[in-house]
Amino acid sequence: MRPNRRIGSPDGRSHGARGHESRSRQVDGPTTAPGRTSVAPVIVGVPAEVKPGENRVALTPDGARELVAHGHRVLVENGAGSGSSITDADFLAGGAELVDTAGAWSAQLVLKVKEPQVSEGGFLRRDLVLFGYLHIAAYPGLAHMLLQSGTTAIAYETVRDASGALPLLAPMSEVAGRLAPQIGAHFLERGHGGRGVLLGGAPGVRPARVVVLGAGTVGSNAAWIAQGMEAEVILIDRNLDRLRLVDQIHRGRIMTLASNRGVIERSLAEADLVIGAVLVPGAKAPVIVTEEMVATMKPGSVIVDVAVDQGGCVATTVETTHEHPIVLRHDVLHYGVGNIPAAVPNTSTYALTNATFPYVLALADHGVRHAVETAPGLAEGITTAAGAVVNPAVAEVLGRAAVDFREVIAG
């Protein structure tokens, strides 16, 4: 194995993000070995996350080791894993090379957790494949950056598996769902602005009432944890099969209600904590809680809108940060942090990369066009390419026509 070294860019010199392009191949290319489409090892870049409060990293040292074993190079920005308690030494031991920001972005395949920020827009380019959470429906400015640059962007949140599930959204949805009652319990404390209610109550005292909107991965995990904290839990969804499953598993310890406007109105008026967990893959979350409904809630009650990174399912929610997580509307505390799992980055990083790594390896080994053949659900993750919108749900939100990725991604 070659010696590890600290470098400013892939060739050891300090230069801009585009300086390496003339010496590196595209992620897609002609086949030179069985099962491979590469004419040379792919360079995989892992920049440090710059979104406020974001401490996760898009690859673990074990992932770097696997990629290196497959003949690829892995360029990790100095300190990228520190927020997740993963050191530079850990990455070096896995065979990665440490680089500066421009060096990490100069790779052909760049792995990110959260969507590129405005400050990172200059690193986007036509020959780049970007793989990470995008949530473009909530961030139209990001769509403009991706389309203008011509970047091939693949969104974790719309990749599907053979069953039609969302395997790269699921682990972070599980973490966010399990965190939501914990967050709500914290802000229900009087010292943090809440009503001063203990989620599990006390002997002779009624527990808090928790209303969970949506029985998908986020909602079912949130309801499960809230029930485990001995709160009174109501789970609302319009999918009766999901409610039936929850009822069978939890044997009535979670009350399930079929969703309609009247049910939501009455439930919110009695709630101490509301958890918004509504998702439409690739599209903006539907607003099912109006401002009028929020106005009927108890003063000091709490809303945790987990759907905020898709626009939010509560009309009065605005996106906030871990540093300043709460906004007060109608005397109700609104928690609108868009990257909730970043609060527990060590757990979240390993949970996320366990799910993403098979797709990362397929992209590195085969390139986008041929990786889709080995993992068909990856095609639904392709959001933009060569200045065109590929994902139909995103195209509808942006008011553009969707293009088949085969028309814009070379074979």
Backbone torsions as a table, in degrees:
resi	resn	phi	psi	omega
1	MET	NA	141.8	-178.8
2	ARG	-68.8	152.8	178.9
3	PRO	-66.2	145.4	176.5
4	ASN	-78.9	149.6	-179.3
5	ARG	-150.0	152.1	174.9
6	ARG	-90.1	125.2	-175.3
7	ILE	-135.5	158.8	178.7
8	GLY	-89.2	-17.8	-178.8
9	SER	-163.3	170.5	-170.9
10	PRO	-55.7	-29.6	-178.1
11	ASP	-101.3	11.1	176.2
12	GLY	90.9	-8.2	178.2
13	ARG	-101.9	160.6	177.8
14	SER	-94.1	116.9	176.4
15	HIS	-151.0	174.7	-175.6
16	GLY	-70.9	174.8	-176.0
17	ALA	-62.7	-24.8	-175.1
18	ARG	-93.1	-7.7	-172.4
19	GLY	-64.4	-22.6	-175.6
20	HIS	-92.5	-8.3	-169.3
21	GLU	-60.3	-39.5	-174.4
22	SER	-68.8	-17.5	-177.4
23	ARG	-104.3	-2.5	-175.9
24	SER	-118.1	146.9	-179.6
25	ARG	-80.4	166.3	173.0
26	GLN	-75.3	158.5	-180.0
27	VAL	-65.1	-31.1	173.1
28	ASP	-97.8	142.4	-179.1
29	GLY	-170.6	-179.7	-177.9
30	PRO	-70.2	149.5	-179.7
31	THR	-75.8	133.0	177.9
32	THR	-124.3	-6.9	179.0
33	ALA	-151.5	153.6	-179.1
34	PRO	-55.7	128.3	177.7
35	GLY	77.5	0.8	-178.4
36	ARG	-122.3	149.7	176.6
37	THR	-118.5	10.0	-173.9
38	SER	-94.4	144.4	172.4
39	VAL	-97.6	-8.8	177.4
40	ALA	-159.5	161.8	178.3
41	PRO	-56.9	141.2	176.9
42	VAL	-79.6	141.6	175.5
43	ILE	-96.9	120.1	-178.5
44	VAL	-107.2	125.7	-178.2
45	GLY	-109.3	141.8	178.8
46	VAL	-129.1	90.0	177.8
47	PRO	-71.9	156.8	170.2
48	ALA	-69.4	143.9	178.3
49	GLU	-75.5	139.3	-177.6
50	VAL	-117.0	-4.7	177.0
51	LYS	-63.7	136.5	-178.1
52	PRO	-52.9	128.7	177.7
53	GLY	79.8	1.9	-177.6
54	GLU	-89.4	115.2	-176.1
55	ASN	-116.9	2.2	178.6
56	ARG	-77.8	168.5	174.7
57	VAL	-135.8	149.3	-168.7
58	ALA	-84.9	-0.6	179.7
59	LEU	-151.6	146.0	175.3
60	THR	-100.4	165.0	175.6
61	PRO	-57.2	-36.5	177.5
62	ASP	-65.0	-37.2	176.6
63	GLY	-64.7	-41.8	177.2
64	ALA	-60.1	-42.0	-179.1
65	ARG	-61.1	-41.7	179.0
66	GLU	-64.8	-43.4	179.4
67	LEU	-62.8	-42.5	178.2
68	VAL	-63.5	-38.5	178.7
69	ALA	-63.7	-24.9	177.3
70	HIS	-89.6	7.8	175.0
71	GLY	92.7	6.6	-178.4
72	HIS	-93.7	164.0	172.7
73	ARG	-104.8	142.0	-179.8
74	VAL	-122.3	120.9	-179.4
75	LEU	-111.4	113.4	-177.5
76	VAL	-111.8	130.2	178.7
77	GLU	-65.7	139.0	177.2
78	ASN	-50.3	127.5	176.2
79	GLY	79.3	5.6	-176.0
80	ALA	-61.0	-30.8	-176.8
81	GLY	-97.0	-1.3	-171.9
82	SER	-61.1	-37.0	179.6
83	GLY	-66.4	-21.2	178.1
84	SER	-101.2	14.9	-178.7
85	SER	61.9	33.5	174.1
86	ILE	-115.6	122.1	-173.0
87	THR	-89.3	163.4	173.2
88	ASP	-59.2	-37.5	179.0
89	ALA	-61.4	-35.0	177.5
90	ASP	-63.0	-43.4	179.5
91	PHE	-67.8	-39.9	177.6
92	LEU	-61.5	-40.0	178.7
93	ALA	-65.0	-26.3	177.3
94	GLY	-84.6	2.3	177.3
95	GLY	93.6	4.7	178.3
96	ALA	-78.2	162.7	175.0
97	GLU	-112.8	139.5	-178.6
98	LEU	-92.4	131.0	-175.7
99	VAL	-135.3	174.3	173.4
100	ASP	-85.1	-176.8	-176.9
101	THR	-59.3	-48.6	-179.1
102	ALA	-62.6	-36.7	178.7
103	GLY	-63.1	-42.6	179.1
104	ALA	-64.0	-39.4	-179.1
105	TRP	-76.7	-14.9	-179.0
106	SER	-76.6	-8.3	-179.8
107	ALA	-65.1	163.6	177.1
108	GLN	-79.4	-35.4	178.5
109	LEU	-118.8	113.9	-178.8
110	VAL	-108.5	130.1	-179.6
111	LEU	-104.3	127.4	178.6
112	LYS	-131.1	154.9	170.4
113	VAL	-86.9	-61.6	-178.4
114	LYS	-99.8	163.9	-176.5
115	GLU	-58.8	147.9	176.8
116	PRO	-57.6	138.0	177.1
117	GLN	-89.0	168.9	-179.2
118	VAL	-55.7	-38.5	-178.3
119	SER	-65.6	-17.1	-179.4
120	GLU	-99.7	-1.7	-176.1
121	GLY	-57.9	-32.7	-178.9
122	GLY	-68.4	-15.1	179.6
123	PHE	-87.1	-14.7	180.0
124	LEU	-71.7	143.2	-178.1
125	ARG	-158.5	167.5	-171.8
126	ARG	-67.7	-33.0	-176.8
127	ASP	-92.9	17.5	-179.1
128	LEU	-100.9	137.3	168.9
129	VAL	-107.8	121.4	-177.6
130	LEU	-111.3	130.0	-177.0
131	PHE	-128.4	115.5	-179.9
132	GLY	177.4	-178.0	173.5
133	TYR	-70.7	133.2	-178.0
134	LEU	-118.7	-46.9	-179.9
135	HIS	49.5	48.5	-174.2
136	ILE	-60.8	-31.6	-179.1
137	ALA	-58.2	-29.1	-179.9
138	ALA	-92.4	-12.8	-175.7
139	TYR	-131.5	75.7	-178.2
140	PRO	-61.0	-27.6	176.8
141	GLY	-63.1	-35.4	176.7
142	LEU	-65.3	-40.8	178.1
143	ALA	-57.6	-42.4	179.3
144	HIS	-61.9	-43.0	-179.9
145	MET	-62.6	-44.2	-177.8
146	LEU	-67.2	-41.9	-178.7
147	LEU	-69.8	-40.4	-179.9
148	GLN	-65.9	-36.1	-178.5
149	SER	-80.7	-22.0	-176.9
150	GLY	80.4	11.3	-179.0
151	THR	-62.3	140.3	169.8
152	THR	-84.5	109.0	-175.9
153	ALA	-111.5	126.9	-179.4
154	ILE	-116.4	123.1	-173.6
155	ALA	-95.5	125.7	174.7
156	TYR	-51.6	-42.4	-166.2
157	GLU	-73.5	-8.8	178.6
158	THR	-117.6	2.2	172.9
159	VAL	-67.3	137.2	-179.7
160	ARG	-120.7	153.6	174.6
161	ASP	-98.2	-174.3	-174.8
162	ALA	-61.2	-26.7	-178.8
163	SER	-85.0	-6.9	-177.0
164	GLY	92.3	-0.2	178.6
165	ALA	-76.2	172.4	-177.5
166	LEU	-109.6	85.4	-169.6
167	PRO	-68.6	-24.1	-178.3
168	LEU	-93.6	-13.9	173.4
169	LEU	-88.4	-31.3	-173.0
170	ALA	-56.6	-48.4	-175.8
171	PRO	-63.7	-37.8	178.7
172	MET	-76.6	-28.3	174.1
173	SER	-66.7	-38.8	176.6
174	GLU	-62.5	-46.0	-180.0
175	VAL	-64.4	-47.3	-179.5
176	ALA	-61.7	-41.9	179.0
177	GLY	-62.6	-41.1	-179.3
178	ARG	-73.0	-27.6	177.9
179	LEU	-77.4	-30.8	-170.9
180	ALA	-56.4	-46.2	177.1
181	PRO	-64.8	-35.2	178.3
182	GLN	-63.5	-43.1	177.1
183	ILE	-63.7	-46.5	179.9
184	GLY	-60.7	-41.8	179.2
185	ALA	-61.6	-38.5	179.6
186	HIS	-62.7	-47.9	-175.6
187	PHE	-82.0	-9.6	171.1
188	LEU	-76.2	-16.1	176.8
189	GLU	-65.9	142.8	-175.4
190	ARG	-61.8	-36.7	-179.3
191	GLY	-65.2	-15.6	178.2
192	HIS	-109.4	13.0	173.7
193	GLY	101.8	-3.9	-175.7
194	GLY	-86.8	-171.7	-175.2
195	ARG	-74.5	-11.2	-177.0
196	GLY	80.9	38.2	-176.7
197	VAL	-109.3	131.3	174.2
198	LEU	-84.7	128.9	-174.1
199	LEU	-55.1	-42.6	-177.3
200	GLY	-90.3	3.5	-179.2
201	GLY	64.9	-154.8	178.6
202	ALA	-154.0	162.8	178.0
203	PRO	-53.4	124.0	-178.8
204	GLY	84.5	-0.1	-179.1
205	VAL	-124.9	132.9	-177.7
206	ARG	-63.8	138.0	176.7
207	PRO	-73.4	170.3	176.3
208	ALA	-66.7	150.1	174.7
209	ARG	-99.6	122.1	-179.2
210	VAL	-111.0	124.9	178.0
211	VAL	-109.7	121.7	180.0
212	VAL	-110.4	123.2	-177.7
213	LEU	-100.2	106.0	-179.2
214	GLY	110.8	128.5	-176.0
215	ALA	-110.8	26.0	174.8
216	GLY	-77.6	-153.1	-176.6
217	THR	-63.2	-47.2	179.1
218	VAL	-62.0	-52.9	-174.0
219	GLY	-64.2	-43.0	-178.6
220	SER	-67.4	-36.0	176.4
221	ASN	-69.5	-39.9	178.8
222	ALA	-63.2	-44.7	-179.5
223	ALA	-64.1	-39.8	-179.7
224	TRP	-61.6	-48.3	-178.9
225	ILE	-68.2	-41.7	179.0
226	ALA	-61.7	-39.3	176.7
227	GLN	-65.2	-37.8	177.5
228	GLY	-66.7	-25.1	176.0
229	MET	-86.3	7.0	173.7
230	GLU	69.8	27.3	171.6
231	ALA	-79.9	166.1	170.8
232	GLU	-88.5	117.3	-168.9
233	VAL	-116.0	131.7	173.8
234	ILE	-118.9	124.7	-180.0
235	LEU	-111.9	123.3	-174.5
236	ILE	-116.6	130.2	176.9
237	ASP	-158.3	155.3	177.4
238	ARG	-90.4	-8.9	179.1
239	ASN	-89.0	104.1	-175.1
240	LEU	-67.9	-29.0	178.4
241	ASP	-65.0	-39.7	176.8
242	ARG	-64.4	-44.1	179.3
243	LEU	-63.6	-38.5	179.1
244	ARG	-62.4	-41.7	179.8
245	LEU	-64.1	-45.4	178.3
246	VAL	-60.1	-43.0	-179.5
247	ASP	-62.9	-39.5	179.6
248	GLN	-68.0	-40.6	-177.6
249	ILE	-71.0	-44.4	-172.6
250	HIS	-97.6	0.0	171.4
251	ARG	51.4	46.6	174.1
252	GLY	84.1	-3.3	179.5
253	ARG	-72.1	-18.2	172.1
254	ILE	-114.7	122.9	178.2
255	MET	-77.9	129.9	179.6
256	THR	-110.4	136.7	179.7
257	LEU	-132.6	138.0	174.9
258	ALA	-71.0	136.0	-172.6
259	SER	-77.7	132.5	165.1
260	ASN	-159.7	169.9	-173.6
261	ARG	-58.9	-43.4	-178.5
262	GLY	-63.6	-42.7	179.7
263	VAL	-62.4	-43.4	-179.2
264	ILE	-65.5	-44.4	179.9
265	GLU	-58.1	-49.9	-177.2
266	ARG	-66.5	-38.8	-177.9
267	SER	-67.1	-41.6	-178.7
268	LEU	-66.9	-35.4	-178.5
269	ALA	-62.8	-25.5	-178.6
270	GLU	-102.9	-1.0	-171.8
271	ALA	-82.2	146.1	167.6
272	ASP	-95.2	-34.3	-179.4
273	LEU	-137.3	129.9	175.6
274	VAL	-117.7	130.2	178.5
275	ILE	-116.0	116.3	179.1
276	GLY	-88.0	121.5	-174.2
277	ALA	-139.9	50.4	-176.5
278	VAL	-105.1	133.1	-176.3
279	LEU	-137.0	135.8	166.2
280	VAL	-123.5	107.4	-172.5
281	PRO	-51.3	124.3	176.0
282	GLY	82.8	-16.6	-176.1
283	ALA	-113.4	171.0	176.8
284	LYS	-67.7	144.9	177.1
285	ALA	-67.5	140.2	177.2
286	PRO	-71.2	140.2	177.2
287	VAL	-83.8	109.4	-177.6
288	ILE	-110.3	-6.5	175.6
289	VAL	-116.8	114.4	-178.0
290	THR	-84.7	166.0	177.1
291	GLU	-62.7	-34.3	178.5
292	GLU	-63.2	-38.0	177.4
293	MET	-65.9	-42.6	179.6
294	VAL	-60.8	-38.7	-178.0
295	ALA	-63.2	-21.1	179.5
296	THR	-87.3	-6.8	-176.4
297	MET	-75.3	159.6	-178.4
298	LYS	-67.3	139.1	174.3
299	PRO	-58.6	133.8	-179.5
300	GLY	87.0	-0.9	174.3
301	SER	-75.3	169.4	-170.4
302	VAL	-128.1	138.9	170.7
303	ILE	-116.4	126.6	171.6
304	VAL	-111.8	104.3	-176.3
305	ASP	-95.8	92.4	-178.0
306	VAL	-67.9	-22.1	-178.5
307	ALA	-81.6	8.2	-174.1
308	VAL	-62.6	-29.5	179.2
309	ASP	-73.1	-5.9	171.4
310	GLN	-114.0	22.4	177.7
311	GLY	103.5	-20.0	177.9
312	GLY	90.8	146.6	178.4
313	CYS	-106.3	4.5	177.1
314	VAL	-116.4	128.3	-172.6
315	ALA	-60.2	-30.2	-174.8
316	THR	-94.4	3.5	-179.9
317	THR	-78.2	139.6	169.0
318	VAL	-127.5	151.2	-179.0
319	GLU	-72.6	134.3	-179.9
320	THR	-124.7	-173.0	-178.7
321	THR	-124.3	167.8	177.2
322	HIS	-63.5	-30.4	179.2
323	GLU	-71.1	-36.6	-179.9
324	HIS	-134.6	78.2	-168.1
325	PRO	-82.7	-16.9	-168.4
326	ILE	-112.5	136.3	169.6
327	VAL	-124.6	137.6	-178.5
328	LEU	-100.1	124.6	176.4
329	ARG	-134.5	126.1	-179.3
330	HIS	53.8	37.3	-179.9
331	ASP	63.9	18.3	176.3
332	VAL	-110.5	132.0	179.8
333	LEU	-78.8	122.8	179.5
334	HIS	-107.7	118.6	175.3
335	TYR	-100.5	112.9	-173.6
336	GLY	-125.8	36.1	179.5
337	VAL	-67.6	129.5	-174.1
338	GLY	-84.5	-8.1	178.7
339	ASN	-134.0	62.8	-175.4
340	ILE	-53.6	-44.8	-177.4
341	PRO	-61.4	-16.2	177.9
342	ALA	-66.6	-12.7	176.1
343	ALA	-68.5	-24.0	177.9
344	VAL	-127.9	67.3	-167.6
345	PRO	-66.6	-30.2	179.4
346	ASN	-65.5	-51.6	176.9
347	THR	-59.4	-46.1	-175.3
348	SER	-65.5	-41.2	-179.6
349	THR	-60.6	-46.6	-178.7
350	TYR	-69.7	-38.5	177.7
351	ALA	-64.0	-41.5	-178.3
352	LEU	-69.5	-48.4	-175.2
353	THR	-70.7	-24.8	172.0
354	ASN	-57.9	-36.5	-178.1
355	ALA	-84.2	-38.1	-173.5
356	THR	-81.0	-25.6	-168.6
357	PHE	-60.3	-41.1	178.2
358	PRO	-56.6	-35.2	178.5
359	TYR	-74.4	-37.8	176.3
360	VAL	-59.3	-46.8	-178.7
361	LEU	-64.4	-39.8	178.3
362	ALA	-62.8	-42.0	179.1
363	LEU	-65.2	-40.8	-179.4
364	ALA	-70.0	-41.5	-177.1
365	ASP	-74.0	-35.4	-169.2
366	HIS	-118.7	-15.6	-171.9
367	GLY	80.5	164.1	-173.0
368	VAL	-61.0	-51.1	-173.7
369	ARG	-58.8	-43.9	-176.3
370	HIS	-87.1	-23.6	174.6
371	ALA	-63.3	-34.1	178.4
372	VAL	-63.1	-30.1	178.2
373	GLU	-70.8	-34.4	179.5
374	THR	-84.2	-25.7	178.6
375	ALA	-135.8	81.3	-171.8
376	PRO	-54.2	-34.6	-178.6
377	GLY	-65.1	-14.8	177.8
378	LEU	-64.3	-28.5	-178.6
379	ALA	-59.3	-35.1	-178.9
380	GLU	-72.2	-14.8	176.3
381	GLY	-82.5	-20.2	-178.9
382	ILE	-67.9	117.7	-172.4
383	THR	-103.8	-48.7	176.2
384	THR	-134.4	153.6	175.9
385	ALA	-161.6	134.2	175.7
386	ALA	51.3	36.4	177.3
387	GLY	81.7	8.6	-179.8
388	ALA	-118.2	154.8	175.3
389	VAL	-90.8	129.5	-176.8
390	VAL	-103.0	-41.8	-176.7
391	ASN	-74.1	123.9	-175.8
392	PRO	-61.7	-40.1	-178.8
393	ALA	-64.9	-40.6	178.1
394	VAL	-67.5	-41.0	179.2
395	ALA	-59.4	-40.3	179.8
396	GLU	-64.1	-42.9	179.4
397	VAL	-62.7	-39.0	-177.2
398	LEU	-84.7	-6.3	-179.6
399	GLY	71.2	33.1	-179.7
400	ARG	-123.4	164.7	176.6
401	ALA	-85.1	138.9	177.5
402	ALA	-81.7	143.4	179.8
403	VAL	-115.0	140.6	176.4
404	ASP	-65.2	130.5	-175.6
405	PHE	-60.9	-25.7	-179.7
406	ARG	-65.6	-21.1	179.6
407	GLU	-80.1	-19.3	-173.2
408	VAL	-122.1	-10.4	178.2
409	ILE	-110.1	122.2	-176.1
410	ALA	-65.4	149.5	176.9
411	GLY	-88.4	NA	NA
